[in-house]
């Protein structure tokens, strides 16, 4: 699909499925979000109860009601490249029961379904029981340095202030709290170059990398309880390189290792742990991002858990992958992931989201934002 040449009009009062389809059918591959961001800004400015702000192609809208607490609900507008899977289509799930319709197309899972839920509620919730900041941002699917939420955090951190945050990443309409951190390192194994016909005159660095792999094979990752959720760590080789020619003993081999660490470790602690594991080798950190605690012990979080459980019966689970909830953690704002769609289908050519999950997420957030003391027992 090509980008539209005329402005897009979003009807935030439309049926939730129809709104999701309109959002999906506006191409917004990372770097090409402006048309959709313009449409989102225009639609939100038509809501008299919202103050609307913009930074690049990130649009922020917020209530100013003086409530005792503020929540931030965020979602990204961009998608990975289209793979012949637009325009979107509504299809009955094969073998499913009545009502098991699925919305197919790029962005249905990651994450325009979640964006549609937030936009629909932003218009509807004129007087929520908590003040709400709605965030719709750009460049999530590319390198972190271009991330729109990170840019807003740098330029206008006060725009993202709150007591709790919800990121609409796909979670099959269940709460996934916080996220693991990630650390990627290169472990260098030295050798001595030589002609392969006279290998005894050199030292084979690739052979020496066997010790690095042995330590990884023997490594037992820990599990850690953080705010009532059990996070599983992982330490894995994700790449290896070495050698310059078919007749040369390699003088260097580099093993790339990715450590996914629980949010009770800092980046510094994670790095120290990795260096201890590979003591005796040169270790270079090439990428790192801190995890995020879910903060589910806070009363406002407990009320959100209660709202979701009342509709699904499901309790929170940990988020093992890294997401932008970690950016809220930088501000001291506990955050969870909660959105429609199966993350295993994100970025796939057959990306699709059950319609039922759109409504579950919408109704859970609506209940949470309109009900006082949801999680507190009555006398």
Order of alpha helices (4+ residues) and beta strands (2+ residues): alpha-alpha-beta-beta-beta-beta-beta-alpha-beta-alpha-beta-beta-beta-beta-alpha-alpha-beta-beta-beta-beta-beta-alpha-beta-alpha-beta-alpha-beta-beta-alpha
